[in-house]
């Protein structure tokens, strides 16, 4: 049994090559950490969490809740963060909330680009935000998020794996129907392998809406703020049942299932 309290919120994510974490308390970030160690997330995650807590003077008893980035993203990375969050939530008897890693990229990237502090209300909206993570073979992990003119944050296209070429076509077509409501489109995240398609979106929309490209790395503070929103909405995750948002099976698992199906037929 877990109880809600107003203590600091501990947030972390390992869905990308970086471990990122932050502690949010009473509307302020007490501290944050980012470390590039994709192949060593499982080795360092608990050590990094403890280091961050010590730096912020926060104990396990102080923690009010835990927020974890649950993907999509790196298959192994997502599993590591979710497993660590579930373990800490169970041992410390704290509520656990799940945050889309893509939404955190979109949310943090938009606030960074707009010059608006996370958590602050803003009338600088009228924007679509498209977070991007490479998923290989011309595919991306992506979704569609929006900041309205009235400052309301929402999702208009669920997270998933999409061909970047097809995603650009879809967004350009839908943007054409949003005249007067849509001011800007932000393509945010790791654009290194998808810059050409992002530029093509810019060309397709140049007479209708501004398109901006922003290279941005996921920040723990974005996971923390979104986690706080989930907590206030009462969207508490099942500590034992929470699973990462895989969106697609890992290649090894696809091959294994194919072999199993072949054996079953023979």
C-alpha positions as CSV (number, residue, x, y, z in Angstrom):
1,X,0.0,0.0,0.0
2,X,1.5,3.4,-1.0
3,X,0.4,6.8,0.2
4,X,0.6,10.1,-1.6
5,X,2.5,12.9,0.1
6,X,4.0,16.2,-1.0
7,X,7.6,15.2,-0.8
8,X,10.2,15.5,-3.6
9,X,9.5,13.7,-6.9
10,X,12.4,11.6,-8.1
11,X,12.4,11.1,-11.9
12,X,14.7,9.2,-14.3
13,X,15.0,7.8,-17.8
14,X,17.3,5.5,-19.6
15,X,15.5,5.0,-22.9
16,X,18.3,6.8,-24.9
17,X,22.1,6.6,-24.7
18,X,21.9,8.9,-21.7
19,X,20.9,8.3,-18.1
20,X,19.0,11.4,-17.1
21,X,17.4,12.2,-13.7
22,X,16.1,15.1,-11.7
23,X,14.4,15.8,-8.4
24,X,11.5,18.2,-8.3
25,X,10.2,19.7,-5.1
26,X,7.5,22.4,-4.6
27,X,7.8,23.6,-8.2
28,X,11.7,23.8,-8.3
29,X,14.3,21.4,-9.6
30,X,16.6,20.6,-6.6
31,X,19.1,18.9,-8.9
32,X,19.6,16.9,-12.0
33,X,22.1,14.5,-13.6
34,X,22.9,13.4,-17.1
35,X,25.4,10.7,-18.0
36,X,26.2,9.1,-21.4
37,X,26.6,5.4,-20.7
38,X,24.2,3.4,-22.8
39,X,26.0,0.1,-22.4
40,X,26.3,0.6,-18.6
41,X,22.9,1.8,-17.5
42,X,22.3,-1.4,-15.5
43,X,25.6,-1.0,-13.7
44,X,25.3,2.7,-12.8
45,X,21.6,3.6,-12.5
46,X,21.2,3.0,-8.8
47,X,24.5,4.6,-8.0
48,X,23.6,7.7,-10.0
49,X,20.2,7.9,-8.3
50,X,21.8,7.7,-4.9
51,X,24.4,10.3,-5.9
52,X,21.7,12.7,-7.0
53,X,19.7,12.2,-3.9
54,X,22.8,12.9,-1.7
55,X,23.6,16.0,-3.7
56,X,20.1,17.3,-3.1
57,X,19.9,16.3,0.5
58,X,17.0,14.0,-0.1
59,X,16.5,10.6,1.6
60,X,14.3,7.7,0.7
61,X,11.9,8.8,3.4
62,X,11.7,12.3,1.9
63,X,10.8,11.1,-1.6
64,X,7.1,11.6,-2.3
65,X,6.8,9.7,-5.6
66,X,8.9,8.3,-8.4
67,X,8.4,9.1,-12.1
68,X,10.0,6.9,-14.8
69,X,10.4,7.4,-18.5
70,X,8.9,4.2,-19.9
71,X,9.9,4.6,-23.6
72,X,9.6,4.0,-26.4
73,X,13.3,3.9,-27.1
74,X,16.2,1.6,-26.4
75,X,14.8,-1.9,-25.7
76,X,17.3,-2.7,-23.0
77,X,17.4,0.9,-21.6
78,X,13.7,1.1,-21.1
79,X,13.7,-2.2,-19.2
80,X,16.5,-1.1,-16.9
81,X,14.7,2.2,-15.9
82,X,11.3,0.6,-15.4
83,X,12.8,-2.3,-13.4
84,X,14.7,0.1,-11.2
85,X,11.7,2.4,-10.7
86,X,9.4,-0.5,-9.8
87,X,12.0,-1.8,-7.3
88,X,12.5,1.5,-5.6
89,X,8.7,2.2,-5.5
90,X,8.1,-1.2,-3.9
91,X,10.9,-1.1,-1.4
92,X,10.3,2.6,-0.4
93,X,6.5,2.2,-0.6
94,X,6.1,5.2,-2.9
95,X,3.6,5.9,-5.7
96,X,5.0,5.3,-9.2
97,X,4.0,7.2,-12.3
98,X,4.9,6.4,-15.9
99,X,5.9,9.1,-18.4
100,X,6.3,8.7,-22.2
101,X,10.0,9.3,-23.0
102,X,8.9,10.8,-26.4
103,X,6.5,13.1,-24.6
104,X,9.3,14.2,-22.3
105,X,11.5,15.1,-25.4
106,X,8.6,17.0,-26.9
107,X,7.7,18.8,-23.7
108,X,11.3,19.7,-22.7
109,X,12.3,20.6,-26.2
110,X,9.3,22.9,-26.8
111,X,9.9,24.8,-23.5
112,X,13.6,25.1,-24.2
113,X,12.9,26.5,-27.7
114,X,10.1,28.8,-26.5
115,X,12.1,30.2,-23.6
116,X,9.4,29.2,-21.2
117,X,10.2,27.6,-17.9
118,X,8.9,24.1,-17.4
119,X,5.7,24.1,-15.4
120,X,5.0,27.8,-16.2
121,X,1.8,28.8,-18.1
122,X,2.3,30.2,-21.5
123,X,0.4,31.9,-24.3
124,X,3.2,31.2,-26.8
125,X,1.5,28.1,-28.2
126,X,-0.3,27.2,-31.4
127,X,2.5,24.6,-32.0
128,X,2.8,21.0,-32.9
129,X,5.9,19.2,-31.5
130,X,7.2,16.0,-33.1
131,X,9.8,14.2,-31.0
132,X,12.2,12.0,-32.9
133,X,14.3,9.0,-31.9
134,X,16.0,6.8,-34.5
135,X,14.5,3.3,-34.8
136,X,16.8,2.2,-37.7
137,X,15.9,1.3,-41.3
138,X,14.5,4.7,-42.0
139,X,12.1,4.5,-39.1
140,X,11.7,6.7,-36.0
141,X,10.0,6.5,-32.7
142,X,7.7,9.5,-32.7
143,X,4.4,10.9,-31.7
144,X,2.5,14.1,-32.1
145,X,2.1,16.6,-29.3
146,X,0.6,20.1,-29.2
147,X,0.8,23.3,-27.1
148,X,-2.4,25.2,-27.8
149,X,-2.8,29.0,-28.0
150,X,-4.4,28.8,-24.6
151,X,-1.4,27.0,-23.2
152,X,-2.9,23.5,-23.0
153,X,-0.6,20.5,-23.6
154,X,-2.0,17.5,-25.4
155,X,-1.2,14.5,-27.6
156,X,-2.8,14.3,-31.1
157,X,-0.9,11.2,-32.4
158,X,0.1,8.3,-30.2
159,X,3.7,7.2,-29.8
160,X,4.8,4.6,-32.3
161,X,7.3,3.4,-34.8
162,X,6.8,5.1,-38.2
163,X,8.7,5.4,-41.4
164,X,10.0,9.0,-41.3
165,X,9.1,9.5,-45.0
166,X,5.5,8.6,-44.3
167,X,5.3,10.6,-41.1
168,X,6.5,13.7,-43.0
169,X,3.8,13.2,-45.6
170,X,1.1,12.7,-43.0
171,X,2.1,15.8,-40.9
172,X,2.3,18.0,-44.0
173,X,-1.2,16.9,-45.1
174,X,-2.7,17.5,-41.7
175,X,-1.0,20.8,-41.2
176,X,-2.6,22.1,-44.4
177,X,-6.0,21.7,-42.7
178,X,-5.0,23.7,-39.6
179,X,-4.8,27.2,-41.0
180,X,-5.3,29.9,-38.4
181,X,-4.8,27.4,-35.5
182,X,-1.3,26.1,-36.2
183,X,1.6,28.6,-36.1
184,X,4.7,26.4,-35.9
185,X,5.8,22.8,-36.1
186,X,8.9,21.7,-34.1
187,X,10.8,18.6,-35.0
188,X,12.7,17.8,-31.8
189,X,15.3,15.2,-30.7
190,X,18.1,13.3,-32.4
191,X,17.9,14.6,-36.0
192,X,21.3,13.4,-37.1
193,X,20.0,10.5,-39.3
194,X,16.7,12.2,-40.3
195,X,17.7,15.7,-41.1
196,X,16.9,15.3,-44.8
197,X,13.3,14.2,-44.2
198,X,12.9,17.0,-41.5
199,X,14.1,19.5,-44.1
200,X,11.6,18.1,-46.6
201,X,8.8,18.7,-44.1
202,X,10.0,22.3,-43.9
203,X,9.8,22.6,-47.7
204,X,6.4,21.1,-47.9
205,X,5.0,23.4,-45.3
206,X,6.8,26.6,-46.1
207,X,3.7,28.4,-47.4
208,X,1.4,27.2,-44.7
209,X,3.3,27.0,-41.4
210,X,6.8,27.6,-39.9
211,X,8.8,24.4,-39.4
212,X,11.7,24.5,-36.9
213,X,14.3,21.7,-36.3
214,X,15.8,21.4,-32.9
215,X,18.5,18.9,-31.8
216,X,17.6,18.2,-28.2
217,X,18.6,15.5,-25.6
218,X,16.0,14.3,-23.1
219,X,16.3,16.0,-19.7
220,X,15.3,14.6,-16.4
221,X,13.5,17.8,-15.5
222,X,11.0,17.2,-18.3
223,X,10.3,13.7,-17.0
224,X,9.9,15.2,-13.5
225,X,7.4,17.8,-14.5
226,X,5.3,15.4,-16.6
227,X,5.4,13.0,-13.7
228,X,4.1,15.7,-11.4
229,X,1.2,16.3,-13.8
230,X,0.4,12.5,-13.9
231,X,0.6,12.4,-10.1
232,X,-1.9,15.3,-9.7
233,X,-4.2,13.6,-12.2
234,X,-4.2,10.5,-10.1
235,X,-2.6,8.4,-12.8
236,X,-0.7,6.1,-10.5
237,X,1.0,3.1,-12.2
238,X,0.7,-0.5,-10.9
239,X,4.1,-1.0,-9.2
240,X,4.2,-4.7,-10.1
241,X,2.4,-4.6,-13.5
242,X,4.1,-1.6,-15.2
243,X,5.9,-2.5,-18.4
244,X,7.9,-0.4,-20.9
245,X,6.2,0.9,-24.1
246,X,8.1,-1.3,-26.5
247,X,6.0,-0.3,-29.6
248,X,7.8,-3.1,-31.4
249,X,9.6,-6.2,-30.5
250,X,13.4,-6.3,-30.4
251,X,15.0,-7.8,-33.5
252,X,16.2,-10.8,-31.4
253,X,12.7,-11.5,-30.1
254,X,11.2,-11.2,-33.6
255,X,13.6,-13.8,-34.9
256,X,12.9,-16.0,-31.9
257,X,9.2,-15.9,-32.4
258,X,9.6,-16.6,-36.2
259,X,11.7,-19.7,-35.4
260,X,9.1,-20.8,-32.8
261,X,6.3,-20.4,-35.3
262,X,8.2,-22.3,-37.9
263,X,8.9,-25.2,-35.5
264,X,5.2,-25.2,-34.5
265,X,4.2,-25.7,-38.2
266,X,6.7,-28.4,-38.9
